[in-house]
Amino acid sequence: VRRFVHVAQNLGIAAMEARDYIALADNLRTERAAFEGGWDEMRRIIMPRATGNAYPDRVPDNGGGLEHSDVANNSLKKLASAHLTYITPLDRRWFTLRPVGFNKDGNQALNDWYSKVTEVMERELAVSNFYSVIHEVYLDRCLTGTGCMFAEMNLNRKLIFRHIPTGTYAIAESESGDVDTLVRWFRLTAHQAAQKWQEDALGPKVRRALKDAKRRYTDSFEFVQCVLPNPKGKLLSDHLPPDKRPWKDVIISLDDKKIVFESGFFEFPFLVTRFLRWGDSPYGVGPAWFARRTIRMAIDMEKILYTLGQTKAYPRLFLLAKQYGEVDLRAGGQTVISPEAAELGLPRGWGTQGQYDIGLEYLRGLYAKIEEAFYVPMLETVSRIDRQMTATEVAAREAEKVLGFTPSFTLFVSDFRVMCQRIMALLYRAGKLPEPVQGVFEVNRRGAPIRLAVPQVQFMGKIAQAIARTQTDGLMTALESIGTLSQMTGRPELLDIVNLNKAGELIYDSKGAPMECKASEDEVKEKETERRNQQEAAMQAALAEQSSVANRNNAQAQQALQTT
């Protein structure tokens, strides 16, 4: 499949026809097929609602019964909510943008520009639908292992995001491992297609349905959107025509085998994030993948215990033929039996010997394994402690549970970098970013700007803080040891090996303290200058005082000599 994409790109996207795009999409779907069975099973036994996202044309199954696990469903929701809490929290700043190769003492104008961009992006994300959509992406990420989101700017210059359910798209990666090709399938009625692309762009089958009043709003047609690198794309301007943009955007009607829309993107518009990688595949795997067997066993055991409970409450009975219909099973019911039936001990129950308590204990063990697969015990470490904990213990347990997310968090950071560039560029083209300064754009060999540079994203959520806290713990240990050694040897100059300003800043950032309370570099320098001036003034005053005292003493001595 990757070779097919590479050959297609070498032939030139403009030369590709509808059948070529369809063949490309089919090849990518074939590569995805190895995962589809597992995805469908996980949706069915964990989160049936996700089936409606992946297959929107299917009628919901109202039977349900005991076909999915409530424990697995709740565990999945807790893990997805933990992503919101620990990676992209709504109630606090969770990222800071920095120039690539950020140096705090480097280009101050460039650093300040990225700080202002961070504020703008944070504000724009808060008023958009980002947080509601990213939660759906996290559910997919934890369920199927891969989540996807589309970003665009609407006509009102507001950021809009759309969740792309797993199973409706297929992907391919670049040589560097970034997802740079995506095809997705969707359905529209003839009425919707005409609204979106105008009637002239549609094929004959869709147009015929559009003109039929009975079929216009009911008959749906399948389309495929292909977003892939454009070898003829340029990066010289934000005002390029669609066919010259770095990514090609083509939509084909599969019923008519006709291209209905062609355009392009300046950046790859999708965030594709994986929970954990699966070999060389572009798709990921989540905790649900490894818990499927346990979940199926729990569902089967629930059915067994349900049947056993019903049997205990309403036991099977041995009856004489003539007793049929005469046994009263109601609470307080009375059944009159004959001497023959009494001698035979009828009616009597049979097949009720199952031990419910043993089955229940086994089911609880399965539940514990399911919760463990979804990190629930780690997430609830603090809440499950019976006694009152100290602040130090709470901080330690908090760090312990969020550090368990480190591998998945690191992968999200890598995946989010491309989306961050997309959001920055959308805001820049909408005129919402401050005036650019030198270093904001990537330049070509002639020094001409070609596009916004991919920023360095510094995450500041609880996971990032926990990772940073491991550094501060080492720093505090070192400071304590150096301080003790300094006191024992009487050498205060040993503390000079530590840059206290940088140490204090690292400690402040790792504790998750609000950034608005942190002094800026200019404020720190101003305070240092003020403190230095005060010290110099104090020294001068002390010198003046000493000089005055010396002068008085000299005068008194001279006066004493004269009197003698």
C-alpha positions in Angstrom: 0.0 0.0 0.0 2.8 2.4 0.9 4.5 1.6 -2.4 1.2 2.3 -4.2 0.9 5.7 -2.5 4.5 6.5 -3.4 4.1 5.5 -7.1 0.8 7.5 -7.3 2.6 10.6 -5.9 5.5 10.2 -8.4 3.0 10.0 -11.3 1.6 13.3 -10.2 -1.7 13.8 -8.3 -3.1 16.0 -11.1 -2.8 13.1 -13.5 -4.8 10.8 -11.3 -8.4 10.1 -12.2 -11.4 9.0 -10.2 -10.6 5.3 -10.6 -7.1 5.9 -9.4 -8.3 7.5 -6.2 -10.8 4.7 -5.7 -8.1 2.1 -6.1 -5.9 3.9 -3.6 -8.7 4.0 -1.1 -9.5 0.4 -1.6 -5.9 -0.6 -1.1 -5.7 1.4 2.2 -9.0 -0.2 3.3 -7.5 -3.7 2.6 -4.6 -2.9 4.8 -6.9 -1.8 7.6 -9.0 -4.9 7.3 -6.7 -6.8 9.7 -8.0 -4.6 12.6 -11.7 -4.3 11.7 -12.8 -7.6 13.3 -11.2 -6.6 16.6 -12.7 -3.1 16.4 -16.2 -4.4 15.8 -15.9 -6.9 18.6 -14.7 -4.2 21.1 -17.5 -1.9 20.1 -20.0 -4.7 20.6 -18.8 -5.9 24.0 -17.6 -2.6 25.5 -19.3 0.4 23.9 -22.2 -0.4 21.5 -22.8 3.4 20.9 -19.5 3.5 19.0 -21.0 1.1 16.4 -23.4 3.8 15.4 -20.4 6.1 14.8 -18.5 3.6 12.7 -21.6 2.4 10.8 -24.1 5.4 10.8 -26.4 3.7 8.3 -27.1 0.7 10.6 -30.3 0.6 12.6 -29.6 0.5 16.4 -30.1 -2.9 18.1 -32.7 -2.5 20.8 -32.3 -6.1 22.0 -29.0 -5.6 23.7 -29.5 -7.9 26.7 -26.3 -8.9 28.3 -24.2 -8.6 25.2 -21.8 -5.9 26.5 -20.0 -5.3 29.8 -21.0 -2.4 32.0 -17.8 -2.7 33.9 -15.7 -2.4 30.7 -17.8 0.5 29.5 -17.4 2.4 32.7 -13.7 1.6 32.8 -13.3 2.9 29.3 -15.1 6.2 30.2 -12.9 6.6 33.3 -9.7 6.2 31.2 -11.0 8.7 28.5 -11.9 11.2 31.2 -8.4 10.8 32.7 -7.0 11.8 29.4 -9.0 15.0 29.6 -7.9 15.6 33.2 -4.3 14.8 32.9 -3.4 15.7 29.3 -5.8 18.4 28.0 -7.7 19.9 31.0 -10.3 22.6 30.3 -9.8 24.4 33.6 -6.1 25.2 33.3 -3.4 25.9 30.7 -2.0 22.6 29.5 0.5 23.6 26.8 3.0 26.4 26.0 4.4 27.0 22.5 8.1 27.6 22.1 10.3 28.0 19.1 12.2 24.9 18.0 15.5 24.8 19.9 14.1 27.1 22.5 16.7 29.0 24.6 15.4 31.0 27.4 18.2 33.5 27.1 18.0 33.5 23.2 15.8 35.6 20.9 13.5 37.4 23.4 11.2 38.8 20.7 10.7 35.3 19.3 10.0 33.8 22.7 7.5 36.6 23.5 5.8 36.0 20.2 5.2 32.4 20.9 4.0 33.3 24.4 1.4 35.6 22.9 0.4 32.9 20.4 -0.1 30.4 23.3 -2.6 32.8 24.9 -4.5 33.3 21.6 -4.7 29.6 20.9 -5.8 28.8 24.5 -8.5 31.4 24.2 -9.7 30.2 20.8 -9.7 26.5 21.8 -11.8 27.4 24.9 -14.6 29.0 22.8 -14.6 26.2 20.1 -15.9 22.7 20.3 -12.4 21.3 20.8 -12.9 19.8 24.3 -16.2 18.0 23.5 -14.7 16.6 20.3 -11.3 15.6 21.8 -13.3 13.5 24.4 -14.8 11.5 21.6 -11.3 11.1 20.1 -10.0 9.8 23.5 -12.8 7.3 23.6 -11.7 5.9 20.3 -8.1 6.1 21.3 -8.7 3.9 24.4 -11.2 1.6 22.7 -9.8 0.9 19.3 -6.3 2.3 19.8 -6.6 5.0 17.2 -8.5 8.3 17.4 -9.0 11.0 14.7 -10.1 14.6 14.5 -10.5 17.2 11.7 -9.7 20.9 12.2 -11.0 23.8 10.1 -11.9 27.5 10.3 -15.6 28.3 9.6 -16.9 31.4 7.8 -17.2 33.3 11.1 -13.4 32.8 11.7 -14.0 30.3 14.5 -12.1 27.1 14.9 -14.3 24.0 14.4 -13.4 20.4 15.0 -15.0 17.2 13.9 -14.6 13.7 15.3 -13.8 11.1 12.6 -14.8 7.7 14.0 -12.5 4.7 13.8 -13.6 2.4 10.9 -14.7 5.2 8.6 -11.1 6.1 7.5 -7.8 4.5 6.5 -4.4 6.1 6.9 -0.7 5.9 5.7 2.4 7.3 7.1 5.4 9.3 5.8 9.0 8.1 6.1 9.3 9.9 9.5 6.3 8.1 10.9 3.8 11.0 10.8 0.4 10.3 9.3 0.3 12.3 6.0 -2.4 10.4 4.0 -6.0 9.8 5.0 -9.0 8.5 3.1 -12.5 8.4 4.6 -15.8 7.1 3.5 -19.2 8.8 4.3 -22.7 8.9 3.0 -25.0 11.8 1.9 -28.5 12.1 0.5 -28.9 13.6 -2.9 -30.3 16.8 -1.2 -27.2 17.1 1.1 -24.8 16.5 -1.8 -26.4 19.2 -3.9 -26.2 21.6 -1.0 -22.6 20.8 -0.4 -21.2 20.8 -4.0 -24.0 22.1 -6.3 -25.9 20.0 -8.7 -23.6 20.5 -11.7 -20.7 18.7 -9.8 -22.8 15.5 -9.2 -22.9 12.4 -11.2 -26.0 11.1 -13.1 -27.2 8.7 -10.4 -27.2 11.3 -7.7 -28.8 13.9 -10.0 -31.6 11.5 -10.9 -32.3 10.9 -7.2 -32.2 14.7 -6.6 -35.0 15.2 -9.1 -37.2 12.5 -7.7 -39.2 13.9 -4.8 -39.5 10.5 -3.2 -35.8 9.7 -3.3 -34.3 13.2 -2.8 -34.2 13.1 1.0 -34.0 9.3 1.6 -31.7 7.6 -0.8 -28.1 8.0 0.4 -24.9 7.7 -1.7 -21.4 6.8 -0.7 -18.5 9.2 -1.2 -14.7 8.9 -0.4 -12.5 11.8 0.5 -8.7 11.4 -0.2 -6.3 13.8 1.5 -2.7 13.1 0.5 0.6 14.9 -0.2 0.7 16.9 -3.4 4.1 16.5 -5.2 3.3 19.7 -7.1 2.4 21.6 -4.0 4.4 24.7 -3.0 5.1 26.4 0.3 5.8 29.9 -1.0 2.5 31.6 -0.1 -0.7 31.3 1.8 -2.6 32.5 -1.3 -1.8 29.5 -3.5 -4.6 28.0 -5.7 -5.9 24.7 -4.4 -4.0 22.5 -6.9 -0.7 24.1 -5.7 -1.2 23.5 -2.0 1.0 20.9 -0.2 -2.0 18.5 0.4 -4.5 17.5 -2.2 -8.2 17.2 -1.2 -10.3 15.1 -3.6 -13.9 13.8 -3.0 -15.3 11.1 -5.3 -18.8 9.8 -5.7 -18.4 6.0 -5.6 -21.8 5.4 -7.1 -21.0 7.5 -10.2 -17.2 7.0 -10.2 -16.9 10.7 -10.5 -14.8 13.4 -8.8 -17.3 15.9 -7.3 -14.8 18.2 -5.5 -11.1 19.1 -5.7 -9.3 21.5 -3.5 -6.2 21.5 -1.2 -4.9 22.1 2.3 -1.9 24.2 3.4 -1.4 21.7 6.3 -2.5 18.2 7.0 -5.9 18.8 8.6 -6.3 15.7 10.7 -5.0 14.7 14.2 -4.5 10.9 14.2 -3.4 9.8 17.7 -2.5 6.2 18.7 -2.6 4.8 22.3 0.3 2.4 21.6 1.9 1.5 18.3 1.4 -2.0 16.8 4.7 -2.8 15.0 5.0 -1.0 11.7 1.3 -0.5 11.2 0.0 3.1 11.2 -2.8 2.0 13.5 -2.6 1.7 17.2 -3.9 -0.6 19.9 -5.6 0.3 23.1 -6.1 -1.4 26.5 -9.4 -2.8 25.2 -7.5 -4.9 22.7 -5.7 -6.9 25.4 -8.8 -7.2 27.6 -11.2 -8.7 25.0 -10.9 -12.3 26.3 -11.5 -11.3 29.9 -14.4 -9.2 28.9 -16.0 -12.0 27.0 -15.5 -14.4 29.9 -17.2 -11.8 32.2 -20.2 -11.4 29.9 -20.6 -15.2 29.8 -20.3 -15.5 33.6 -22.9 -12.8 34.0 -25.3 -14.8 31.9 -24.6 -17.9 33.9 -25.2 -16.1 37.2 -28.3 -14.5 35.8 -29.6 -17.9 34.9 -28.6 -19.4 38.3 -30.3 -16.6 40.1 -33.5 -17.1 38.1 -33.3 -20.8 38.8 -33.0 -20.2 42.5 -35.9 -17.8 42.5 -38.1 -19.8 40.2 -36.8 -23.4 40.4 -37.5 -26.1 37.9 -40.1 -28.6 39.3 -40.9 -32.3 39.0 -44.6 -32.8 38.9 -47.1 -35.6 38.4 -48.9 -35.2 35.1 -52.2 -34.5 36.9 -50.5 -31.7 39.0 -49.7 -29.6 35.9 -51.3 -26.2 36.3 -52.2 -26.8 40.0 -48.9 -25.6 41.6 -49.1 -22.1 42.9 -45.6 -20.4 42.7 -46.7 -17.0 43.9 -45.4 -15.6 47.2 -47.6 -17.1 49.9 -49.3 -19.3 47.4 -50.9 -22.6 48.6 -50.8 -25.9 46.6 -53.0 -28.9 47.7 -51.3 -32.2 46.9 -52.6 -35.7 46.9 -51.3 -38.5 49.2 -49.6 -40.1 46.2 -47.7 -36.8 45.5 -46.8 -36.4 49.1 -45.4 -39.9 49.2 -43.3 -39.2 46.2 -42.2 -35.8 47.5 -43.7 -33.9 44.6 -43.6 -31.3 43.5 -39.9 -30.8 44.1 -37.2 -28.7 42.6 -34.3 -30.1 40.5 -31.2 -28.7 38.8 -30.7 -25.9 41.3 -27.4 -27.0 42.9 -25.2 -24.3 41.4 -23.1 -22.2 43.9 -23.9 -18.6 43.3 -21.3 -17.3 45.7 -18.4 -19.1 44.0 -19.5 -17.8 40.6 -19.8 -14.3 42.0 -16.3 -14.4 43.5 -14.9 -15.5 40.1 -16.8 -12.7 38.4 -15.4 -10.1 40.7 -11.9 -11.4 39.8 -12.7 -10.9 36.1 -14.0 -7.4 36.9 -10.7 -6.6 38.7 -8.7 -7.7 35.6 -10.8 -5.6 33.3 -10.4 -2.5 35.5 -6.7 -3.1 35.7 -6.4 -3.3 31.9 -8.0 0.2 31.8 -5.7 1.6 34.5 -8.7 2.1 36.9 -6.9 1.0 40.1 -4.1 3.4 39.3 -6.6 6.2 38.5 -8.4 5.7 41.8 -5.3 5.2 44.0 -6.1 8.2 46.2 -9.9 7.7 46.4 -9.5 4.1 47.6 -7.4 5.0 50.6 -9.5 4.7 53.8 -7.3 6.8 56.1 -6.6 10.5 55.9 -3.4 11.1 53.8 -0.9 13.8 54.2 -0.2 16.3 51.4 3.1 14.6 50.7 1.4 11.1 50.4 -1.3 12.5 48.1 1.4 14.1 45.9 3.4 10.9 45.8 0.4 8.8 44.8 -0.8 11.3 42.3 2.7 11.2 40.6 2.6 7.4 40.7 -0.7 7.1 38.9 0.0 9.7 36.2 3.5 8.4 35.5 1.7 5.2 34.4 0.4 7.1 31.4 3.9 8.2 30.3 4.3 5.9 27.2 0.8 6.8 25.9 1.3 10.5 26.8 4.6 10.6 24.9 3.0 9.2 21.8 0.2 11.8 22.0 2.7 14.6 22.3 4.3 13.4 19.0 1.0 13.0 17.3 -0.4 16.4 18.4 2.6 18.3 17.1 1.2 18.3 13.5 -2.3 19.4 14.7 -0.7 22.2 16.6 0.9 23.6 13.5 -2.5 23.3 11.7 -4.3 25.3 14.4 -1.5 28.0 14.4 -1.7 28.4 10.7 -5.6 28.6 10.7 -5.4 31.4 13.3 -2.6 33.1 11.4 -4.7 33.1 8.1 -7.7 34.4 10.1 -5.6 37.4 11.3 -5.8 36.4 15.0 -2.1 36.0 15.7 0.3 38.9 16.5 2.5 40.4 13.8 5.2 37.8 13.0 8.8 38.5 14.0 12.0 37.0 12.6 12.3 33.3 13.1 8.5 32.5 13.0 8.7 31.2 9.4 10.7 28.5 7.8 12.7 29.9 4.9 14.0 28.4 1.6 17.5 28.5 0.3 17.1 32.1 -0.8 15.9 33.1 2.7 12.3 33.7 1.6 9.6 32.6 4.2 7.6 29.6 3.1 5.4 28.6 6.0 5.0 28.8 9.8 7.6 26.7 11.6 6.4 23.7 13.5 6.4 24.9 17.1 7.9 23.1 20.1 4.9 22.1 22.3 5.6 22.1 26.0 2.8 20.3 27.8 1.9 21.5 31.3 -0.9 19.0 32.4 -0.6 16.7 35.4 1.3 14.1 33.5 3.9 16.6 32.3 4.1 18.0 35.8 4.6 14.5 37.3 7.4 13.8 34.8 9.0 17.2 35.7 8.5 16.4 39.4 10.9 13.5 39.2 13.5 16.1 38.2 12.6 18.4 41.0 12.8 15.5 43.5 16.4 14.9 42.5 17.0 18.7 42.7 15.6 18.9 46.2 17.7 15.9 47.3 20.8 17.5 45.8 20.1 20.9 47.5 19.6 19.2 50.9 22.8 17.3 50.5 24.8 20.4 49.4 23.2 22.5 52.2 24.1 19.8 54.8 27.7 19.6 53.5 28.0 23.4 53.5 27.0 23.6 57.1 29.2 20.8 58.2 32.3 22.2 56.5 31.5 25.9 57.1 31.8 26.6 53.4 28.7 28.5 52.1 30.4 28.9 48.7 29.4 25.3 47.9 25.9 26.6 47.2 27.3 28.7 44.3 27.3 25.6 42.1 23.5 25.8 41.9 21.7 28.4 39.8 19.0 29.2 42.3 16.9 31.2 39.8 16.7 28.2 37.4 16.2 25.8 40.3 13.3 27.9 41.6 11.7 28.2 38.2 11.9 24.4 37.7 10.3 23.8 41.1 7.5 26.4 40.4 6.6 24.8 37.0 6.6 21.3 38.2 4.2 22.0 41.1 1.5 23.2 38.6 1.3 26.6 40.1 -0.8 29.2 38.0 1.4 30.8 35.3 -0.3 34.2 35.8 1.3 34.4 39.2 4.8 33.7 38.0 7.0 36.7 37.5 8.1 37.3 33.9 11.8 37.5 33.0 11.6 41.3 32.8 10.0 41.4 36.3 12.8 39.2 37.7 15.5 41.3 36.1 13.8 44.5 37.4 13.7 43.0 40.9 17.3 42.0 40.7 18.3 45.5 39.6 16.2 47.0 42.3 17.7 44.7 44.9 21.2 45.4 43.6 20.6 49.2 43.8 19.2 48.8 47.3 22.3 46.8 48.3 24.6 49.4 46.8 22.6 52.2 48.5 22.9 50.3 51.8 26.6 49.9 51.4 27.1 53.5 50.5 25.0 54.5 53.5 27.0 52.2 55.7 30.3 53.6 54.3 28.9 57.1 54.8 28.0 56.3 58.3 31.4 54.8 59.0 33.0 57.9 57.4 30.8 60.2 59.5 31.7 58.2 62.7 35.4 58.3 61.8 35.2 62.1 61.1 33.5 62.6 64.5 36.0 60.6 66.3 38.9 62.5 64.6 37.2 65.8 65.5 36.8 64.7 69.1 40.4 63.5 69.1 41.7 66.8 67.7 39.6 68.7 70.2 40.9 66.6 73.1 44.5 67.3 71.9 43.9 71.0 71.7 42.4 71.2 75.2 45.4 69.3 76.6 
